[in-house]
Amino acid sequence: MRKTTSLRPLALLAFVAALAACGQRSDLEPLPGEALPPAPYGAGVQPSPEDLLALDPQAAPERNVELRKRSEEREDDPFDLPPQ
């Protein structure tokens, strides 16, 4: 039983250290001695890290679904046919 009680503080310390590391945020920069990926073929300007991380509209489309405030009758669907 002595071994389990001596591991608890160590496990708690590891958990707190991992939790503290999750919240660290800073600007992304290349590692020292490394460079950004080469500019795309035909591009005149090297994209910045923020440009490389930005999602295009197809990857994250905006929602245009309007929530219903009250129930409404469905329109007749000509393709809603019973099974044959």
C-alpha positions as CSV (number, residue, x, y, z in Angstrom):
1,M,0.0,0.0,0.0
2,R,2.9,2.3,0.5
3,K,3.8,2.3,-3.2
4,T,0.3,3.4,-4.3
5,T,0.3,6.4,-1.9
6,S,3.7,7.5,-3.0
7,L,2.6,7.4,-6.7
8,R,-0.5,9.6,-6.1
9,P,1.5,12.9,-5.7
10,L,3.6,12.0,-8.7
11,A,0.5,11.2,-10.8
12,L,-1.1,14.5,-9.6
13,L,2.0,16.5,-10.5
14,A,2.1,14.9,-14.0
15,F,-1.6,15.7,-14.5
16,V,-1.3,19.3,-13.5
17,A,1.8,19.7,-15.7
18,A,0.0,18.3,-18.7
19,L,-3.1,20.5,-18.0
20,A,-0.9,23.6,-17.8
21,A,0.8,22.8,-21.1
22,C,-2.6,22.5,-22.8
23,G,-3.4,26.2,-22.2
24,Q,-0.1,27.6,-23.6
25,R,-0.7,29.6,-26.7
26,S,1.6,31.7,-28.8
27,D,2.1,32.8,-32.4
28,L,3.3,30.0,-34.6
29,E,6.8,30.4,-36.0
30,P,9.1,28.1,-37.8
31,L,11.7,26.3,-35.7
32,P,15.1,28.0,-35.5
33,G,17.1,27.2,-38.6
34,E,14.0,26.1,-40.5
35,A,12.0,28.0,-43.1
36,L,8.4,28.1,-44.2
37,P,7.3,25.8,-47.0
38,P,8.1,27.1,-50.5
39,A,5.6,29.5,-52.1
40,P,3.0,27.7,-54.3
41,Y,3.9,27.6,-58.0
42,G,2.9,30.8,-59.6
43,A,2.4,32.7,-56.4
44,G,4.4,35.9,-56.1
45,V,4.3,36.2,-52.4
46,Q,5.3,33.7,-49.6
47,P,2.2,33.0,-47.5
48,S,2.4,33.8,-43.8
49,P,1.8,31.2,-41.1
50,E,-1.7,32.7,-40.5
51,D,-2.5,32.4,-44.2
52,L,-1.4,28.7,-44.2
53,L,-3.6,28.0,-41.2
54,A,-6.7,29.8,-42.6
55,L,-9.5,27.5,-43.7
56,D,-11.0,28.0,-47.2
57,P,-14.8,28.4,-47.4
58,Q,-15.3,24.8,-48.5
59,A,-13.5,23.4,-45.5
60,A,-15.6,25.4,-43.0
61,P,-18.7,26.6,-44.7
62,E,-20.9,29.2,-43.0
63,R,-24.2,27.9,-41.7
64,N,-27.3,29.3,-43.4
65,V,-29.9,27.2,-41.7
66,E,-32.6,29.2,-40.1
67,L,-34.1,27.6,-37.1
68,R,-37.8,27.1,-37.1
69,K,-39.7,29.1,-34.5
70,R,-42.9,27.1,-34.8
71,S,-44.1,23.9,-36.5
72,E,-45.2,24.2,-40.1
73,E,-46.9,21.9,-42.6
74,R,-44.5,20.2,-44.9
75,E,-44.9,20.8,-48.6
76,D,-45.9,17.8,-50.8
77,D,-42.7,15.9,-51.9
78,P,-43.2,14.3,-55.3
79,F,-40.2,12.0,-54.7
80,D,-41.6,10.6,-51.4
81,L,-43.0,7.4,-52.8
82,P,-44.0,4.3,-51.0
83,P,-41.8,1.2,-51.4
84,Q,-42.7,-1.2,-54.2
